Amino acid sequence: MRIKGRSDFTELRGDKYDSCVMCGPQKYRVVIHFDSGSAEPAVGETITGATSADTGVVEFIQLTGGAYTDGNAVGVMVLDEPTGYDQYNLSIFTDDENLNGPTPGAGANFATVNGITGVNKSGRMHPDSNLITYNGVKYCKEHFRFRFKKEWEDEAKVDTSEKERGK
């Protein structure tokens, strides 16, 4: 995409999908199925993988079987703000990886990941061919045109000399 007379922006290539700053934020979440639970983490605690060092903040936890006191709790956790995950295939943690929480709190090895987990992206997503980065911010083409067309037209008027304007 080219806007006449302007070349100080770049189209993004490489990312499959991403969000536009004006379309709304992108949210990253992880849903983890766990077993061997021995302590319940509190909402807001940061969970860390024992081997991967991947992290996330507990947003929701639901026990589906067993009991923490017996060390056989089974359930689902939703983590917000994941870090350390593989950027290309969005994998996070590994099957049978021990999970550690803060001390005091859930503590070390409070549960084990049961199955493969992945990072879920939500929000309005655009293919990379529809995104433009301008001044370090990502815009979809529609919002890019909407946001900057008038500004650039006004700049073009200022750059016109008195002679060119007929005065």
N, C-alpha and C positions, 0 to 999 in steps of 0.2 A: 504494500500500500504506500502510495506517495501523495503527499499534499504539496501542491505546487509551491515551489520556492522554499520548502523546508526539508532539512535532512538531519535534524538533531534528535531523531528518535530511531529506535530499532525494533523490528518485529522479533518476537521471541521464537526460538527454535530449540528443540531438544526435549522440553517437558511435554508429556502427552496431554495433560490437562492442568489448568490452574484457574485461579479466580481473578476477577476484576475488582479493583478497589471500590468501584462505584456500584457494582452488582451486589456486594455484600461479602462478609468475611467467610473464610473457609475454615471449617472445624475439623480437627483430627481427633479420633477416638479409637480406643482399642477395647474389644470384647474378649475377655479371657475366661476360659473354662478351667476350673482348678479342682484338684482333689488333694487328699492328705492335709486338709486344713486343720491347723492346731490353734490358731488365734484369728480373730476377726479384725481386719484393719479398719480404721476409722475413715470416714469421708474426709478428704483433704490430705491424707497421708501420701507420701511419695513411696511408690513400690519400685524395687530394683531387682533385675534378674541377676542371680548369683553368678552365672557364667558369661552372659552377654553384656551385662551392665546397662541394658536398656531400662528406661524408666517411664513412669506415668503416675499421675495423681488420681487417687481413688475418687470417682464421682458417684458410683452406685455399687452396691454389693447385694447379692441375693443368694441365700443358702437354699440348695435344692435337695440336700440329703445329708445324712450323718450328723455329727456334732463336733464342734470345736474342742470341747472338753475331752472327747474320745480320740482326737487326732485324725478323724476320718471325715471331716466336713467336705462336702462337694458343693460347688456352686458356680456362679458367674459373677465376674467383676467387670465394670466398665471403667476404663481409665481415660482421663483427659490429659492433654498436653504431653503426648508421648515424645520421647527423645531417644536417639541411638538406633532407630530403626533403619532398615535398608531403604534408601530413597527410591530405588528402581522397582523393586517388587513389593514394597511396603510391608515386608515381614518384620515381626518383632517378637522377641523371646523365642525359645525353642521348646519343642515337646519334651516333657519331663524335666524342665528347668525349675530349680528351686527359686522361690520368690522371697525377697527380704524386705522387711518394713523397718521403720525407725524404732529405736529403743529409747525411751519407753514407747510402747505401741505394739504393733504386730510382732516386731522382733525378727531375728534371723530365721530363715527356713520355715515360715509360717504356713506355706502352701506350695503346691507343685502344679506347674502348667500342665493341663491335660489336653493335648492336641495342638495343632498348628494355629497360630494367631496371626492376625494382620491388622494393619492400621486402616481404619475407614475414614475416607475423606467425604465431607458433606458440604453443601453450599452450592451456589451456582457455579458450575465449572464450564470452562471454555477450552476448545482444542487450541494447541499452541499456534496454529495458523490464524486464529482470531484474536490473538493478544499482541499488544504493543507495550514496550517499556519506554517510559518518558520520564526523565529526571528520577530514575530509580523506582518508579511506581508502575504497576501493571494495570493496563486498561484493556477492555474489549474494544474492538474497532468502533462499535457504535458509540460507546461512551467517550472514546478518544476524540472522535469527530465532534460530538456534542460539547465536550468540555473545552476543546482548544480551537475550534474553527473561528469563533467570534474573536477570541484573543489574537489569533494570527491575522485575521482580517484587519483588526484595529492597528496592529503593528505595521502592517503593509501600508496603511494610510499615513502613518507617522513618517515612514521612510520616503514617502513621495515628496519630491521637492516642490517649491512654490511654482516653478516654471512648468513642471509636469501637470500641476493642478490648474494651470491656466491663469495664474495671477501675476 
